[in-house]
Amino acid sequence: MSGPVKTWLERDGRLLRLRLARPKANVLDAAMTAALDEALARHADTPALTGILIDHDGPHFSFGASVEEHLPGRCAAMLKGFHALILRVFGAPVPVLAAVRGQCLGGGLEVALAGSRIFAGRDARLGQPEIALGVFAPAATALLPLRLGRARADDLLFSGRTVGADEAIALGLVDAVADDPEAAAVAWFDQHLAPRSASSLRFAVRAARAEAAAGLAARLAELERLYLDGLMATRDAAEGLEAFLAKRPARWEHR
């Protein structure tokens, strides 16, 4: 139960619980990314498993990925590890639920988007603010259109704005809003997943998501190349990240 992610099984091994455990920011740095990936891999073959729930300690789901790890010289390794996690979540053999309160931004939202259902607290704020730092969000670029359609995805990706719970459910970004999103997610699991045959559910998940998972892997590889070979060769990408870390306004030169 120690470390950046708390992991346990409940409901007689039917539900895998994964809890981000570095509040208040729950930054998805390399250590937390690796811990999530390892936990998902380790429990994927649990025979009775019919669901996975990702939630969090503290008031916020996650402020996103580590900005320091986005810097030139480190971002290639960061993207490789993070995208492996996204593919692990998206390709999980059973439905993955996310329960989010407070800030759910950047990489945090991308992890939630890779699952099947998002349960949001009434205080949730969700968004992909990467463009404000002079970069883009590869995983969200691939995942948001699957959930929202192109126009609504473009709105969030290009503006970098965050949305509250009410707008998020109107957009289709989240599936339910509740005073206690963790309890709502567990209740949904108890009603809809716990009664199912674990083996049959795995085939249903594979049938529903395998084609999209293969497409997502190809799309992420394409977006990684664009990020590393294109974006990170520009002056403004480095400036935006460095300005954020220095807590000063970015000085764009548009090149």
C-alpha positions as a Markdown table, in Angstrom:
| # | Residue | x | y | z |
|---|---|---|---|---|
| 1 | Met | 0.0 | 0.0 | 0.0 |
| 2 | Ser | 3.0 | 2.3 | 0.2 |
| 3 | Gly | 4.6 | 4.2 | -2.7 |
| 4 | Pro | 3.1 | 6.6 | -5.3 |
| 5 | Val | 0.2 | 4.3 | -6.0 |
| 6 | Lys | -1.9 | 2.4 | -3.4 |
| 7 | Thr | -3.0 | -1.0 | -4.8 |
| 8 | Trp | -5.4 | -3.5 | -3.5 |
| 9 | Leu | -8.2 | -5.9 | -4.5 |
| 10 | Glu | -11.7 | -5.9 | -3.0 |
| 11 | Arg | -15.1 | -7.4 | -3.6 |
| 12 | Asp | -13.5 | -10.9 | -3.4 |
| 13 | Gly | -10.9 | -10.1 | -6.1 |
| 14 | Arg | -13.5 | -8.7 | -8.5 |
| 15 | Leu | -12.4 | -5.0 | -8.2 |
| 16 | Leu | -8.8 | -3.8 | -8.5 |
| 17 | Arg | -8.3 | -0.5 | -6.7 |
| 18 | Leu | -5.5 | 1.9 | -7.8 |
| 19 | Arg | -5.2 | 5.1 | -5.8 |
| 20 | Leu | -2.8 | 8.0 | -6.7 |
| 21 | Ala | -1.1 | 8.7 | -3.4 |
| 22 | Arg | 1.1 | 11.8 | -3.7 |
| 23 | Pro | -1.3 | 14.6 | -2.8 |
| 24 | Lys | -2.1 | 17.3 | -3.3 |
| 25 | Ala | -0.8 | 17.4 | -6.8 |
| 26 | Asn | -0.6 | 13.7 | -7.6 |
| 27 | Val | 1.9 | 14.5 | -10.4 |
| 28 | Leu | 2.2 | 11.7 | -12.9 |
| 29 | Asp | 6.0 | 11.6 | -12.9 |
| 30 | Ala | 8.0 | 8.6 | -14.1 |
| 31 | Ala | 7.7 | 6.9 | -10.7 |
| 32 | Met | 3.9 | 7.2 | -10.5 |
| 33 | Thr | 3.5 | 6.2 | -14.2 |
| 34 | Ala | 5.7 | 3.1 | -13.7 |
| 35 | Ala | 3.8 | 2.2 | -10.5 |
| 36 | Leu | 0.4 | 2.4 | -12.3 |
| 37 | Asp | 1.7 | 0.4 | -15.3 |
| 38 | Glu | 3.2 | -2.3 | -13.1 |
| 39 | Ala | 0.0 | -2.7 | -11.0 |
| 40 | Leu | -2.1 | -3.0 | -14.1 |
| 41 | Ala | 0.2 | -5.6 | -15.6 |
| 42 | Arg | 0.5 | -7.6 | -12.3 |
| 43 | His | -3.3 | -7.9 | -11.8 |
| 44 | Ala | -4.5 | -8.2 | -15.4 |
| 45 | Asp | -4.8 | -12.0 | -15.2 |
| 46 | Thr | -6.6 | -12.1 | -11.8 |
| 47 | Pro | -9.3 | -14.7 | -12.7 |
| 48 | Ala | -12.3 | -13.1 | -11.1 |
| 49 | Leu | -11.5 | -9.5 | -12.0 |
| 50 | Thr | -14.3 | -7.6 | -13.6 |
| 51 | Gly | -13.3 | -4.0 | -13.0 |
| 52 | Ile | -10.6 | -1.5 | -12.2 |
| 53 | Leu | -11.1 | 1.8 | -10.3 |
| 54 | Ile | -8.5 | 4.6 | -10.4 |
| 55 | Asp | -9.0 | 7.3 | -7.8 |
| 56 | His | -6.9 | 9.5 | -5.5 |
| 57 | Asp | -5.8 | 10.7 | -2.1 |
| 58 | Gly | -6.1 | 14.4 | -1.4 |
| 59 | Pro | -8.4 | 17.0 | -3.0 |
| 60 | His | -7.2 | 16.7 | -6.6 |
| 61 | Phe | -7.0 | 13.7 | -9.0 |
| 62 | Ser | -3.9 | 15.0 | -10.7 |
| 63 | Phe | -2.3 | 18.3 | -11.8 |
| 64 | Gly | -0.9 | 16.3 | -14.7 |
| 65 | Ala | 2.5 | 15.0 | -15.8 |
| 66 | Ser | 5.8 | 16.3 | -14.6 |
| 67 | Val | 6.7 | 19.5 | -16.4 |
| 68 | Glu | 10.4 | 19.0 | -15.6 |
| 69 | Glu | 10.2 | 15.6 | -17.5 |
| 70 | His | 8.8 | 17.5 | -20.6 |
| 71 | Leu | 12.0 | 19.4 | -21.0 |
| 72 | Pro | 14.3 | 18.7 | -24.0 |
| 73 | Gly | 16.5 | 15.8 | -23.2 |
| 74 | Arg | 14.0 | 14.2 | -20.9 |
| 75 | Cys | 10.7 | 14.2 | -22.9 |
| 76 | Ala | 11.5 | 11.2 | -25.1 |
| 77 | Ala | 11.7 | 8.9 | -22.1 |
| 78 | Met | 8.7 | 10.6 | -20.5 |
| 79 | Leu | 6.5 | 10.1 | -23.6 |
| 80 | Lys | 7.6 | 6.5 | -24.1 |
| 81 | Gly | 6.7 | 5.5 | -20.5 |
| 82 | Phe | 3.5 | 7.6 | -20.3 |
| 83 | His | 2.2 | 6.3 | -23.6 |
| 84 | Ala | 2.9 | 2.8 | -22.6 |
| 85 | Leu | 0.7 | 3.4 | -19.6 |
| 86 | Ile | -2.1 | 5.0 | -21.7 |
| 87 | Leu | -2.1 | 1.9 | -23.9 |
| 88 | Arg | -2.1 | -0.4 | -20.9 |
| 89 | Val | -5.2 | 1.4 | -19.5 |
| 90 | Phe | -7.0 | 1.6 | -22.8 |
| 91 | Gly | -6.2 | -2.1 | -23.5 |
| 92 | Ala | -7.1 | -3.4 | -20.1 |
| 93 | Pro | -9.0 | -6.7 | -20.2 |
| 94 | Val | -11.8 | -5.3 | -18.0 |
| 95 | Pro | -13.5 | -1.9 | -17.8 |
| 96 | Val | -11.4 | 0.8 | -16.1 |
| 97 | Leu | -13.3 | 3.5 | -14.1 |
| 98 | Ala | -11.9 | 6.8 | -12.9 |
| 99 | Ala | -13.3 | 8.8 | -9.9 |
| 100 | Val | -12.0 | 12.4 | -9.9 |
| 101 | Arg | -12.4 | 15.4 | -7.7 |
| 102 | Gly | -10.7 | 18.7 | -7.9 |
| 103 | Gln | -8.1 | 19.3 | -10.6 |
| 104 | Cys | -7.9 | 16.6 | -13.3 |
| 105 | Leu | -5.6 | 18.1 | -15.8 |
| 106 | Gly | -3.1 | 17.2 | -18.5 |
| 107 | Gly | -1.8 | 13.7 | -18.1 |
| 108 | Gly | -4.2 | 13.1 | -15.3 |
| 109 | Leu | -7.1 | 13.6 | -17.6 |
| 110 | Glu | -5.4 | 11.5 | -20.3 |
| 111 | Val | -5.3 | 8.5 | -17.9 |
| 112 | Ala | -8.9 | 8.9 | -17.1 |
| 113 | Leu | -9.8 | 9.3 | -20.8 |
| 114 | Ala | -8.1 | 6.0 | -21.6 |
| 115 | Gly | -10.6 | 4.1 | -19.4 |
| 116 | Ser | -14.2 | 3.3 | -19.9 |
| 117 | Arg | -16.1 | 5.7 | -17.6 |
| 118 | Ile | -15.3 | 8.8 | -15.6 |
| 119 | Phe | -17.2 | 9.8 | -12.4 |
| 120 | Ala | -16.6 | 13.4 | -11.4 |
| 121 | Gly | -17.2 | 15.2 | -8.2 |
| 122 | Arg | -19.1 | 18.5 | -8.3 |
| 123 | Asp | -15.8 | 20.4 | -7.7 |
| 124 | Ala | -14.0 | 18.7 | -10.6 |
| 125 | Arg | -12.1 | 20.8 | -13.1 |
| 126 | Leu | -10.9 | 19.0 | -16.2 |
| 127 | Gly | -8.8 | 20.2 | -19.1 |
| 128 | Gln | -5.7 | 19.9 | -21.2 |
| 129 | Pro | -3.7 | 23.1 | -20.5 |
| 130 | Glu | -0.6 | 22.0 | -22.4 |
| 131 | Ile | -1.0 | 24.7 | -25.2 |
| 132 | Ala | -0.6 | 27.4 | -22.5 |
| 133 | Leu | 2.9 | 26.0 | -22.0 |
| 134 | Gly | 3.7 | 26.0 | -25.7 |
| 135 | Val | 3.3 | 22.3 | -26.2 |
| 136 | Phe | 0.5 | 19.9 | -27.1 |
| 137 | Ala | -0.9 | 16.8 | -25.5 |
| 138 | Pro | -0.3 | 13.7 | -27.7 |
| 139 | Ala | -2.5 | 11.3 | -25.8 |
| 140 | Ala | -5.4 | 13.7 | -25.4 |
| 141 | Thr | -5.1 | 14.5 | -29.1 |
| 142 | Ala | -5.7 | 10.9 | -29.8 |
| 143 | Leu | -8.3 | 10.2 | -27.1 |
| 144 | Leu | -10.5 | 13.2 | -26.9 |
| 145 | Pro | -12.0 | 12.8 | -30.4 |
| 146 | Leu | -13.0 | 9.2 | -29.6 |
| 147 | Arg | -15.0 | 10.6 | -26.6 |
| 148 | Leu | -16.2 | 14.0 | -27.8 |
| 149 | Gly | -15.9 | 14.2 | -31.6 |
| 150 | Arg | -13.5 | 16.4 | -33.4 |
| 151 | Ala | -15.1 | 19.8 | -32.9 |
| 152 | Arg | -15.4 | 19.5 | -29.1 |
| 153 | Ala | -12.0 | 17.9 | -28.8 |
| 154 | Asp | -10.4 | 20.8 | -30.9 |
| 155 | Asp | -12.0 | 23.3 | -28.5 |
| 156 | Leu | -10.3 | 21.8 | -25.4 |
| 157 | Leu | -7.0 | 21.1 | -27.2 |
| 158 | Phe | -6.6 | 24.5 | -28.8 |
| 159 | Ser | -7.9 | 26.7 | -26.1 |
| 160 | Gly | -6.3 | 24.8 | -23.1 |
| 161 | Arg | -9.4 | 25.8 | -21.1 |
| 162 | Thr | -10.7 | 23.8 | -18.1 |
| 163 | Val | -14.3 | 22.9 | -17.6 |
| 164 | Gly | -16.3 | 22.3 | -14.5 |
| 165 | Ala | -18.4 | 19.2 | -13.8 |
| 166 | Asp | -21.6 | 20.5 | -15.3 |
| 167 | Glu | -20.0 | 21.5 | -18.6 |
| 168 | Ala | -18.0 | 18.3 | -18.6 |
| 169 | Ile | -21.1 | 16.1 | -18.5 |
| 170 | Ala | -22.9 | 18.2 | -21.1 |
| 171 | Leu | -19.9 | 17.8 | -23.4 |
| 172 | Gly | -19.7 | 14.0 | -22.7 |
| 173 | Leu | -16.3 | 14.4 | -21.2 |
| 174 | Val | -17.5 | 12.6 | -18.0 |
| 175 | Asp | -20.2 | 10.0 | -17.5 |
| 176 | Ala | -21.6 | 11.0 | -14.1 |
| 177 | Val | -21.4 | 13.8 | -11.6 |
| 178 | Ala | -21.8 | 12.9 | -7.9 |
| 179 | Asp | -21.1 | 14.3 | -4.4 |
| 180 | Asp | -18.9 | 11.3 | -3.9 |
| 181 | Pro | -17.5 | 10.1 | -7.2 |
| 182 | Glu | -15.7 | 7.2 | -5.6 |
| 183 | Ala | -18.9 | 5.8 | -4.1 |
| 184 | Ala | -20.7 | 6.4 | -7.3 |
| 185 | Ala | -18.1 | 4.4 | -9.3 |
| 186 | Val | -18.2 | 1.6 | -6.8 |
| 187 | Ala | -22.0 | 1.5 | -6.9 |
| 188 | Trp | -21.9 | 1.4 | -10.7 |
| 189 | Phe | -19.4 | -1.5 | -10.5 |
| 190 | Asp | -21.6 | -3.4 | -8.0 |
| 191 | Gln | -24.6 | -3.0 | -10.2 |
| 192 | His | -23.2 | -3.5 | -13.6 |
| 193 | Leu | -19.9 | -5.4 | -13.5 |
| 194 | Ala | -19.8 | -7.5 | -10.3 |
| 195 | Pro | -22.7 | -9.8 | -11.4 |
| 196 | Arg | -21.0 | -10.6 | -14.8 |
| 197 | Ser | -18.9 | -13.6 | -15.8 |
| 198 | Ala | -15.3 | -12.4 | -15.6 |
| 199 | Ser | -14.3 | -14.5 | -18.6 |
| 200 | Ser | -17.3 | -13.4 | -20.7 |
| 201 | Leu | -16.7 | -9.8 | -19.8 |
| 202 | Arg | -13.1 | -10.0 | -21.0 |
| 203 | Phe | -14.3 | -11.1 | -24.4 |
| 204 | Ala | -16.9 | -8.3 | -24.5 |
| 205 | Val | -14.2 | -5.7 | -23.7 |
| 206 | Arg | -11.8 | -7.2 | -26.2 |
| 207 | Ala | -14.6 | -7.1 | -28.9 |
| 208 | Ala | -15.5 | -3.5 | -28.1 |
| 209 | Arg | -12.0 | -2.0 | -27.8 |
| 210 | Ala | -9.4 | -4.1 | -29.6 |
| 211 | Glu | -9.7 | -2.3 | -33.0 |
| 212 | Ala | -9.6 | 1.1 | -31.3 |
| 213 | Ala | -6.6 | 0.0 | -29.2 |
| 214 | Ala | -4.6 | -0.9 | -32.3 |
| 215 | Gly | -5.5 | 2.4 | -33.9 |
| 216 | Leu | -4.5 | 4.3 | -30.7 |
| 217 | Ala | -1.1 | 2.6 | -30.7 |
| 218 | Ala | -0.4 | 3.7 | -34.2 |
| 219 | Arg | -1.7 | 7.2 | -33.6 |
| 220 | Leu | 0.4 | 7.7 | -30.5 |
| 221 | Ala | 3.5 | 6.6 | -32.3 |
| 222 | Glu | 2.8 | 9.2 | -35.0 |
| 223 | Leu | 2.1 | 12.0 | -32.4 |
| 224 | Glu | 5.3 | 11.1 | -30.5 |
| 225 | Arg | 7.3 | 11.7 | -33.7 |
| 226 | Leu | 5.6 | 15.0 | -34.3 |
| 227 | Tyr | 6.2 | 16.1 | -30.7 |
| 228 | Leu | 9.9 | 15.1 | -30.5 |
| 229 | Asp | 11.0 | 15.9 | -34.1 |
| 230 | Gly | 8.8 | 18.9 | -34.8 |
| 231 | Leu | 7.5 | 20.7 | -31.7 |
| 232 | Met | 10.6 | 20.2 | -29.5 |
| 233 | Ala | 12.8 | 21.7 | -32.2 |
| 234 | Thr | 11.0 | 25.0 | -31.9 |
| 235 | Arg | 12.2 | 27.8 | -29.6 |
| 236 | Asp | 8.7 | 28.5 | -28.1 |
| 237 | Ala | 8.2 | 25.0 | -26.8 |
| 238 | Ala | 11.3 | 25.2 | -24.6 |
| 239 | Glu | 10.4 | 28.8 | -23.6 |
| 240 | Gly | 6.9 | 27.8 | -22.5 |
| 241 | Leu | 8.1 | 25.0 | -20.3 |
| 242 | Glu | 11.0 | 27.0 | -18.8 |
| 243 | Ala | 8.7 | 30.0 | -18.1 |
| 244 | Phe | 6.3 | 27.8 | -16.3 |
| 245 | Leu | 9.0 | 26.3 | -14.1 |
| 246 | Ala | 10.4 | 29.8 | -13.4 |
| 247 | Lys | 6.9 | 31.1 | -12.6 |
| 248 | Arg | 7.1 | 33.9 | -15.2 |
| 249 | Pro | 5.1 | 34.8 | -18.3 |
| 250 | Ala | 6.3 | 33.2 | -21.5 |
| 251 | Arg | 8.0 | 35.4 | -24.0 |
| 252 | Trp | 6.8 | 33.9 | -27.4 |
| 253 | Glu | 8.8 | 34.5 | -30.5 |
| 254 | His | 6.4 | 32.4 | -32.7 |
| 255 | Arg | 9.1 | 30.1 | -33.9 |
